[in-house]
Amino acid sequence: MCSVGPHWVKCSNGSMPNGAVPAGVDLDGKEMFVARAHHDNCLVPGKIIPSREKHAYIPYDGKEHHKTEYEVLVNSPNHWVPASGSNIPPNALPGGTDKGETYYIGRARVQGALTCGKVHPSHAVCYVSFDGKEHHFSNYEILINKPQDPHWVKCSNGSMPSGAVPAGVDLDGKEMFVARAHHDNCLVPGKIIPSRDRHAYVPYDGKEHHKTEYEVLVNSPNHWVPASGSNIPPNALPGGTDKGETYYIGRARVQGALTCGKVHPSHAVCYVSFDGKEHHFADYEILINKPQDPHWVKCSNGSMPSGAVPAGVDLDGKEMFVARAHHDNCLVPGKIIPSRDRHAYVPYDGKEHHKTEYEVLVNSPNHWVPASGSNIPPNALPGGTDKGETYYIGRARVQGALTCGKVHPSHAVCYVSFDGKEHHFSDYEILVDYFTDENEGIVHPGESSVA
């Protein structure tokens, strides 16, 4: 079975594979990607800046080394978490070896440039190369293969764990994070503002309560969706309990401050604490554990669901989203521009067709990868059908407009509609669903993802 999980691709002289993992930005604004190369019998993680250079850089023995033969990491979740010293997360992504010791992939900021390199556990630092030299940092970010499941970490007196979940910003611009604490035999979600305070806040019985003993939520997807009343999404993240009833984690804006607290389903509100008091809101945002699987929502006459997938921008700057509609006994992917039109567009038989009845794609990872012809990635998202053949969702640029439509494999092109006509492209981008395999580990080209 072929893998679409993280793996390394051999390259040389500035060449780059599809799906390379972004890792930072140099001082000139050029994007860099994760690379590695052999040096002194070691395999050393580093960086490549392909829009500017034909070699990779690796840090080693105090210097920055150029390598025209290198490997590039592809198809890894681009998920970086704070780390320090030799505290390596269990799901950190291995990046190389040094005489039997494993290197990991880290990054740090050097003179304003976010730069990636190697984490050397026995040295308790991350090394990166910049301006000809090797620099080291005891505090850095590390690339992980897959986020750990959400969980709570006990803390006190202002202490904070790595991976805390951002939840809002107070009036003074200080960032707050999701916390919870015990009060009156309940476990109550609230907030902590660690850059300012040494306690958490929880809302309860009309008041704001300070707690020096608390728990902080870590490793949760920071995904908030609109909700109201007692309408709790099935994947909402439980945050606590109140005499047998489950609290969820919500947030709302109070006097300009985006503030998190507890959703109390039987009260049909979200409670947050602010300025010493408890405030309640019937309309709020709720934290979900992970986005629901991608699916299509039926709509009409310009209506749009929450979680629609952005797909491009028209010439007038209006954002478009992935849609599809029935036409000539086919289900055809296309686009909708809801801020301007009350219909979707689909490309078919040389023309652009308007559809007031359509479906909108929601909750899909908005991840587009380069493709060409009939070379469809195994994790491409199906978008429709044409007399038994599967359409996929593609996009291409037409006269400056990034426009989405249908990939027709047997035609080896992506069709998009623009200015009343259907246009086709042999090189395009295609929407993919995920980047993991069964084992969620690194699998190199030619190796099986299963034993």
Secondary structure, DSSP 8 states (H G I E B T S, - for coil): ----SSEEEEEETT---TTB-EEEE-TTS-EEEEEEEEETTEEEEEEE-TTT-SSEEEEETTEEEEESEEEEEES---EEEEEETT---TTB-EEEEETTEEEEEEEEEETTEEEEEEEEGGGTEEEEEETTEEEEESEEEEEESS----EEEEEETT---TTB-EEEE-TTS-EEEEEEEEETTEEEEEEE-TTT-SSEEEEETTEEEEESEEEEEES---EEEEEETTB--TTB-EEEEETTEEEEEEEEEETTEEEEEEEEGGGTEEEEEETTEEEEESEEEEEESS----EEEEEETT---TTB-EEEE-TTS-EEEEEEEEETTEEEEEEE-TTT-SSEEEEETTEEEEESEEEEEES---EEEEEETTB--TTB-EEEEETTEEEEEEEEEETTEEEEEEEEGGGTEEEEEETTEEEEESEEEEEES----SS-S---TTS-S--
